[in-house]
Amino acid sequence: MVQNWREQHLVVTDRKPAPAGYTHPSEVMIKNDVVKIFIGASEDMDEAALKVIKYSLMKNTQATLDITVLKPSMFKDWNTDAWGTPFSCFRYAIPSMCEGKGRAIYMDVDMINLRDIHDLWTEHMYDKPFAMVWDAEQDNGEGNPKGWWCDSVWLIDCEKAMDWFDLNKIKNFPTEKGSYKWKFMEELGSPNRWESDKWVHELDCRWNSFDGANTSKTPNGEGYFGKHLLELDECWQIHLTALSYQPWHPRYLLAAKATHWRPEIAALWW
């Protein structure tokens, strides 16, 4: 069931209370606020997915959404050779695009929203520049423990984040060093989680549910069904991360075509 939490101005009961000395953003960020959302997408190979994420976002909120799609034509002089997708590192331009003002939400195009995005917009960040979901399976290199932050859904305090990103360096980042994404993760403290605590607030895993799973927990078995799976109505935003199972099969990803493990997720997309 799609969750429309604010249909009758209901209070979200599973939000963490603000600690002493803090005012919860939801008390000052009302529904009339414009929620700034940036979606990373290819130039013309994600149009079906783009329709799905836009529709689902607008369906589940009464807030006004200002949606910007980050496409390669907006960043013509950027070196994208080492990127996993045509849009991987455009997200790091968001604080500058917002002129260092207010908040912004970033998300990849391969998602389905199931909960009022205003609830993410008003998440308490505790004076930190970033808020992300923890990915327990993120590989941090040989000899390092797995697990790191995932910025495919990303809440940003643009003022606090401005000094983090030198766009001239990012757009010309040397191909032999791979994607700038991993440089950013190193600057946050990877692979030592405790070093990142002063920069990153942990979002509820349900905001970035990889194919309907709880990304914050280490799987207890092999394969997809070894993961900690969520019921569909427990997910707040589903991320279709398994490339072969993305229904629109973008041409920039060389992966076999297959049917999704969970037919209820595929049916939701269609």
C-alpha positions, 0 to 999 in steps of 0.5 A: 500500500502506498503511504500518504502520511500527511493526507489529513495533516497527521503527525508522523509518529515514528519520527525521532524526537529532537534532543534537548536544546534542538528544535525539530525542523518539522516545527518550522518547515511547514508544508508550504515550503518548497522541497528542492529535489535533484534527480540524477539521470542519463540524457535520454535513456531513463525517461520511463524511470524518470516518469515513475519517480516523479509521479510517485513523489508528487502522488505521495505529498501535498508539499510543493516540489521543485524538481531538477533533473541532473543530465549530462547536457548540463555539465558538458565539460565534465570528465565522466569516463570513470563513472558508473553511470552518465550522472554519477558525480553531478550530485556534488554540484548541488550545494553550488546550484543552490548557492549554499542556501537551504536544504536539498534532496538528491536521489538516483532515477532508479527509485519508487517513492512510497512516503511523503518526501516532506518527511525526509525534507524535515529530518533532523540533521543535528547541525551536520552537512549530510544525511544518508542511509548506511549500506552494510555491504559497501566494499571498502577495499581489501583488509577493511570492514564492509559498510559505508554511507550511500549517497544515492538518497542524500539530504544536504544542508547546502550552506554547511556542504559548500566548502566540501566540493571544489567543482573544478577539481571534481569535473576534471578528476583524473580518470586513473583515480576512478570516480570522485565519489570514492574520494568524497567517501574517503574525506568523510572518513572511510572506512572508519565510521566513527570519523564520519559521525561529525559529518553524517546523520544516519537516515532510516534505512527505509528511505533507500531500500535496495530492492526492498531490503534493509540496507543497514543490516549485514545479510544472514545468507547468500543471494537476494533472499539472504538479505533482510527483506522488508514488506512492501508497505514498510518501504519508504523509497525503493531503490532498484539497484539490481541492474538486470532487474531494472524494468526499463533496461537503460542501454548504458548499463551492460547487464542481462535482462531478467524479471525482478525477484519480487513480482510485487515490486515489478508490479508497483513500477509498472 
